[in-house]
Amino acid sequence: MDHFLHDHPVTPRTDAEKQAVVNRLKRIEGQVRGIQKMVEDDRYCADILVQISAISAALKKVGYQVTERHMKHCVSGAVRSGEGDAAIDELMEIMKHFSK
C-alpha cells in the first residue's frame, strides 16, 4: 500500500509502545506454533478451532491498539496540517479490511 502522507509515524513510537506491540505479537506467534503442533499431533478439530479463534481475537486487539495510536498521532496531525481528509480516507480503506 502506498503511504501518501508519511513513511513513518509523525510522532515516533516510544520504546515502551514498541515493546508492548512486539510482546503481543510474540505471544501470537507462540500460539500459532502451538496450533501447528496440534495439527501435527492430530488433535481434535474443535480444539484447534478454539485456538484459531483466540489468535484471531488477539490479532484484532493488536490492530485496534495500532489503529488507536494512528488516530491519536498520525491522523490528528494530518488534520492539524490540513491533510485530514486524505488521512481519514486512508484509514477508512484500511478499516474495511478489518471487517472482512
C-alpha positions as CSV (number, residue, x, y, z in Angstrom):
1,M,0.0,0.0,0.0
2,D,1.3,3.5,-0.8
3,H,1.6,5.7,2.2
4,F,0.7,9.1,0.7
5,L,1.2,11.0,3.9
6,H,4.3,9.6,5.7
7,D,6.6,6.6,5.6
8,H,7.0,6.7,9.4
9,P,4.9,7.9,12.3
10,V,4.6,11.6,12.8
11,T,5.4,11.0,16.5
12,P,7.8,8.1,16.7
13,R,6.6,5.2,18.9
14,T,8.2,5.1,22.4
15,D,10.3,2.1,23.3
16,A,7.5,1.1,25.7
17,E,4.9,1.3,22.9
18,K,7.1,-0.8,20.5
19,Q,7.8,-3.4,23.2
20,A,4.1,-3.8,24.1
21,V,3.2,-4.5,20.5
22,V,6.2,-6.7,19.9
23,N,5.4,-8.7,23.1
24,R,1.8,-9.2,22.0
25,L,2.9,-10.4,18.5
26,K,5.4,-12.8,20.1
27,R,2.6,-14.3,22.1
28,I,0.5,-14.7,19.0
29,E,3.5,-16.2,17.2
30,G,3.7,-18.8,20.0
31,Q,0.0,-19.5,19.7
32,V,0.4,-20.2,16.0
33,R,3.3,-22.6,16.7
34,G,1.1,-24.3,19.2
35,I,-1.6,-24.8,16.6
36,Q,0.9,-26.2,14.2
37,K,1.9,-28.7,16.8
38,M,-1.8,-29.5,17.5
39,V,-2.3,-30.3,13.8
40,E,0.9,-32.4,13.7
41,D,-0.3,-34.3,16.8
42,D,-3.7,-34.8,15.1
43,R,-5.6,-33.1,17.9
44,Y,-9.4,-32.7,17.9
45,C,-10.6,-30.2,15.3
46,A,-12.8,-28.3,17.7
47,D,-9.8,-27.7,20.0
48,I,-7.8,-26.3,17.0
49,L,-10.7,-24.1,16.0
50,V,-10.9,-22.6,19.5
51,Q,-7.2,-21.7,19.3
52,I,-7.6,-20.2,15.9
53,S,-10.4,-18.1,17.2
54,A,-8.2,-16.9,20.1
55,I,-5.5,-15.9,17.7
56,S,-7.9,-14.0,15.5
57,A,-9.2,-12.1,18.6
58,A,-5.6,-11.4,19.7
59,L,-4.6,-10.0,16.2
60,K,-7.7,-7.8,16.2
61,K,-6.8,-6.4,19.6
62,V,-3.3,-5.6,18.3
63,G,-4.8,-4.0,15.2
64,Y,-7.1,-1.8,17.3
65,Q,-4.2,-0.8,19.5
66,V,-2.2,0.3,16.5
67,T,-5.3,2.0,15.0
68,E,-5.9,4.0,18.1
69,R,-2.3,5.2,18.1
70,H,-2.5,6.0,14.4
71,M,-5.7,8.1,15.0
72,K,-4.3,10.0,18.0
73,H,-1.0,10.8,16.4
74,C,-0.9,10.5,12.6
75,V,-4.5,11.3,11.7
76,S,-4.8,14.1,14.2
77,G,-1.5,15.6,13.0
78,A,-2.8,15.3,9.4
79,V,-6.0,17.1,10.4
80,R,-4.0,19.9,12.0
81,S,-1.8,20.3,8.9
82,G,-4.8,20.4,6.5
83,E,-4.4,16.8,5.2
84,G,-7.2,15.4,7.4
85,D,-9.5,14.2,4.6
86,A,-6.7,12.2,2.9
87,A,-5.6,10.6,6.3
88,I,-9.2,9.7,7.1
89,D,-9.8,8.2,3.7
90,E,-6.6,6.1,4.0
91,L,-7.7,4.9,7.5
92,M,-11.2,4.0,6.3
93,E,-9.8,1.9,3.4
94,I,-7.6,0.0,5.9
95,M,-10.5,-0.4,8.4
96,K,-12.6,-2.1,5.6
97,H,-10.1,-4.9,5.7
98,F,-10.8,-5.5,9.4
99,S,-14.4,-6.2,8.6
100,K,-13.6,-8.9,6.1
